[in-house]
Amino acid sequence: MSAWFRMLRVVVGLELAQRVRSVAWYVLLGIVAVVVGGIVVILFVSLSGWQQDIGGAIFSTTIFLVMLVTSLVTPALSGGAINGDRDAGVLASTQVTQVTSVQLVLGKVLAAWIASLGFLAVCVPFMIGSALLGGLRLEAVALSIPILVLEIGVVSAIGVGLSGVIRKPILSTVVSYLVVATLSVGTLIGFGVGAVAATEEQQWPDIAWEYDEDAAGVTERCIETGTTYPQTVQRYDRVWLFLAANPYVIVADAIPPSFDQYGYPDDLFGQIAFGVRQAQIPQEPTTCADFSSSREPDADQGREVFESTVPSWFAGLALHLALAAAAVWGAIATTRTPARTLAPGSRIA
């Protein structure tokens, strides 16, 4: 078993050595650090004037920026890992050694994963700075970073897997980007289109407000007039599962929310999760019971939304891991030697 892992380490080392020798790699890391740092500084200046503990907001923003950067760069790093070697005549030389197809594919996945984690590493100083600003919760750090690392690994595995299944490096890279875009943006589009398609008309009760003026001041009272009116309602509760597969929702929904004095989430993680949780609740007619003594809704509405709905992050993460595993399995199957059949025009040496 030690010899198996030693050979795997050799593959990982060779792959990483190719990237370390490239000056462009360090330039890219520097650009990411400058861009993320600039956004963090702008956010700090914007929030410091009206919010005391801004560490949580800056940390959550940094996590999502790292996820955005890796989703844009990792497919380019991994999308030609196998078929690129095949076109260069390097893959056949590796396949005739003691390296198995499993070691070859997993080594390339780990190398792409480690290389992509460099973007997370250059953003660590901003995360440490957010902790010093106050308001950063330990559970947010303990849950968001491991899930982010897993998501980066998922993108790396999908890119390497598709590079083994698809013969052309350009095509496999494009398909990798399409998969990432489908999970990140396509889920939002599917949710929006589904919500429009799932509209229905309901009869809502008509409510009005009466005002009584006395020595103590003006008081208002909600009354139901007894009539109804037609209201077009979008049934988000029928299509919210689209959002469960979104990687940004997965990170946000996995972190327990922290509430402000009004009962609503006070960081970006909780606000995104609140929107997804609220989509699970069917929209019901507004009645006087939905209001307290004033026109404002109940202050505990935010907490009630989380308590009455279910988390979905584990289902979305399981789906991503299944996609990554399927891609890796396909790459292992297509690189196994000796090959029974080859696609027309495949290079073997």
Disulfide bonds with the S-S distance in Angstrom:
Cys222-Cys288 1.99
